[in-house]
Amino acid sequence: MRLFLVFILSLYLHAANIQFEVLGSGGPELDGRASTSYLLWIEGKARLLVDMGSGSMLRFEESGAKLRDLEAVVLTHLHIDHSVDLPSFVKAGYFSDRSRPLDILGPSGNASFPSTSKFLHILFGPKGAYRYMQDVLTPQSDSFEITGIDIDGYLRRNYPDFTLELIPTHHGIVPALALRITVGGKHIVISGDTNDADHSLEKLIDHADLFIAHHAIPEEQTGFASSLHMRPSVIGKLAQKGEVKQVLLTHRMKRTEGRERQTLQVIRRYYKGKIRFANDHTRIKF
C-alpha cells in the first residue's frame, strides 16, 4: 500500500500543471515592453516571481496572479530594469489578503551595489526612502514581512512547490545571479544578465527543459555592453552543451529587435533545438 501511494504521488508531481510566463520581455529602454520579470505558475497559482522591472506589477495584475500565492521572489541583480517595481508590489500588499512572510533572494553586495537585504533597508528601513512602511521589515507588519536573503555562492533552497538553485554570474561590476528551478520533474534555467565570462551557467544548464536566455546584444556587439551580456553565439554554445530542450530569448532591446533572423542564424550554428523570441505575457506550458 505504501509503495502504491508513493507511486501515485510521483505521478501527481510529474503531471502538475506547470507554466512559465514572461511578464516583461524588455530592458531599460522606452520600447513598449515591460522590463524583465517572470512568473512560475503551478496548478493555476503564481508561486515564484523573478525580477521586478518597470511595468512588471501591471503585467502581474493582467496575468491574474495573486500576491498571496507567492512562495518566494528572486532578484537576479539590482539594476533598475530588474528591481524598480519592488516598492509597488510591497505597497500593494497592504491591500491584499497576504499575511505570511515573503523571502526575497538576491545577490550580496560590493563597493558599487548594496546587498539585497541592505537594498530593502535602503528602501524601507528607519532612514529609508519609504520609511513610512518600515514595518514590512518586521513580523509586526500590517501586511506581510519581507525578508532579504543575500547570496554570495551556490545556494539550493527548497520551497513547498519547487526547488531553487542559485549561483553568482559575471555581469561586469554588478553582483548578479542565475537560477535553476526544479518543479514537477522539469528544469527551468534563467540566465539573468551575464556575458558568462566565468562559465558559471554551465553549472546549472545541464538538460534543462527551458533555457531563458537574456538576448540584449547582437553578435557583432563590442565595448561595454559585451562585457555585460551574452552574444547569440554564447547562447547557442551553452544550449548545445547543456542539451536543453528549448531556448526562450528575452530581455530584448532595440539593438537586437529586427535582427531575429541574424540571431537565429548564429545560434543555429551550435544548437538545433526549439528557439522562441519572448514578448510580454509569453507562456510556456509543460
N, C-alpha and C positions, 0 to 999 in steps of 0.2 A: 504494500500500500504506500509506504514511504517513497519507494522508487517511482511509483506511478505519479505521486504528487510532484516530485522533483521534475519528472518529465513534462508534466502539464505546465509547471511554472516556467520551464525552459522554453517551451513553445510560446507561452504568453509573452515572455520578454523579447523573443526574436520576432514576434508578429506585431509588436507595438506599432501604432500609427505614429510615425516619425516624419516630421517635415522641418526643413531648414529654410528660413526666409531671410532674404536681404532686405532690410528696411531702408538702408541708404547705400547707394552704389557709387556715389561720387566722392570728391575730395574737397579741398578748401575753396574751390572757385565758385563763382556765381554761374551755375551751369544748368539749373533746372532740376538737379538731383539733390536728395538729402545726402549729407556726409555719412561716413562709414558707421554702420550699425547692423547687427544681425540678431535673429531670434531663433532659438531651438524650440520647436513645438513637439510635445509628446501627448498623445491621446487628446488632442484638441486644446491643450493648455500650454501657454508660453512659460517654459521652465528656465531658460538661460538667455540673458541679454549680453551681447558682446559689443562693446563700444557704444558711445552716445554722442555721435557727431551732430552738427546742426541739422535740424529738421527731423531727427530721429524720434522725438516724442510725438510729433504729428503722425509720422508713419506708424508708430506703435499703436496709437489710437485707431488709425484707419484699419489696422490689421485685426482689430478686435481683441487684442491682448489685454490682460488684466495684471496690475501690479501685484495683486495678492497671490498670484500663481508662481511668481519667480522664486527660484531656489538660490540663484547667485547671479552676480554681474561680474564681467571681466572687462577691464580697460587694458587694451594691448599697449597703449602708451598715452601720454598726456598732451599730445598735440591738440590744438583747439578743435580740429575737424574729427577728433575721436572722443572728445570728452566734454564739450561745451554744454550739452543739454543735460548734464547730470543734475544741476540745481533744479531744473524744471521737473525732472522725474521725482526728485525728493520732495519738492513743494507739492506736487500732485498727490503725494502720499497722505497729506493731511485730509484730502477729500476722497480717499479710497477706504476700503474696508480691510486693508492690510494692517496687522499689528505685530507680526513676528519679525525678528531682526533679519537683515539682508547683508550678506557678505559682498564686499566689493574688492575683487582681487586685481592687483595691478603691479607694475614694476617698482622696485626700490629706486631710490633717488641717486643723484650725483651732484656735482657742483653746479650744474646747469638746470636741473629739474628736481622738484621735490619728490619724495616717495609718495606712494598712493595714500597712505594714512596721513602724511603731512598735508597733502593736497586737500583732503577732506577737512582738515583743521583750518587750512587757509580759507576755505570756503565757509565753514560753519562753526569754527571754534569761537571762543570768547572774544577774540580780536579779529575774527574773520570778516570777509565781505558780507556774508549773510548771517551775522552773529545773532540776529533775532530768531534764528532757527537752531541755535546751538544744542537744544535738547535732542536733536536727531543723533547726536554722538553718544547718547546715554540710554540706558534701559528705561528711563522715565519719559521717553519721547511721547509726545501727544499723538504721533502717528506710528512710525516704526524706526528702530535703531539701525543705523548703517555702520558697518564695521570694516575698516580698511585692512587688507591683508597684503603685506609687501612681499614681493617675490624676487629673490636675487640668485636663484639657482633652480635646478629641476624640482618641480613640485607635482605630486599626484594627490588629488583630493576627491573623495567620494561624496556624492550627494544622493538623495533618495532615488532619483530617476536617471542619473548619468554620472560618469566619472570624467574628471578633467586632468589632463597632463599639461603643464605649462613650462616653458623654457625661455630664458633670455635670448634675444636675437640681436643682430647688428643693424642699427638704424642711425648711423652717424654717432653724434654725441648723445643721442636720445635713448634713455633706457626703454627697452621695448620687449614685448613678449610675443611668442607664437603659442598656439594651443592645439591640443588634440582632444576631441570629445568622443567618448565611447558610450553608446546608448543602443540597447536592443540588438547587440551584435554588430552594429555599424560604427564606422570610424570616420569622423569629420575633422580635417585639419585646416586651421585658419593661419595663414602666413603672418598676418599683420603687416605693418610696413617694415620692410627689410630688403637689403640687397643680397642677403645670405652670404656675405663675405666670410663669415666664420663657419659656414656649412652646418649651422645649428638645425635647420629644417630637416636635414637628413635623419636626425634622431627621432623625428615624430612622424614622418610621412609614409612609412612602410605600409603598403597595402591599404591605404586609405580608400574608403568608398567615395569620398568627396574631398577635393583639394580646393579650398577657397584661396585663390592667389591674387594678391593685390597687383594690379596692372596699371601703374601710374606713369610709366615711361615707355617710349618706343625703343626698338633695338639700337638705333644709332645714337641714343642719348649719351651725352658726355657731361662733364662738370659735376657740380654739386648734387644735382638730382640723382645721378647714377651712383653716388655714394650712399643714397638712402633707399633706393628701390630696385627691384629685380627687373632686368631686361627679359623680354619674352624667351630668349634662349635659355636663361637660367630657369625659368618656369618649366620649359619643356624638358630640360635635363632632369630636374627634380621629379617631375611627374613620371618620366620614363624609369628613373632609378627606383622610385618608390612603387612602381607598378600600380598606380592609382587608377580607379575605375572611371573617374570623371573629374574634369577641371572646370571651375567656375571663375571667370575673370571679372574682378570688380575693382573698387577704388579707381574708377575710370575718370580720366582727366581730359581736358581739351587737346592736349598734345598726343593723346592716343585715340580719341574718338575720330571716326572717319578713316582710321587706318587698320580696321579689323582684318581685312584681307591680308595685309602685310604681316600682322601679328600672327595670324594662323599659319602662314607660310613658314615663319621662323619656328614656331612651336612644333609644327608637324615634321620638322627635320629630326626630332627626337622622340616625340610622343604621338601615338596613333589612336589614342582613345578619344572619348567624347569630350568636347570643349564647348562651353557656352559663355556668352557675354551677359553679365548681370544688368538688370535695371532695378529701380526701386520696386519692392514687392515681388521680385522673382522668388518663386518657391521651388524647392527640390523635394520630391517625395520619395521615401524609401519603402 
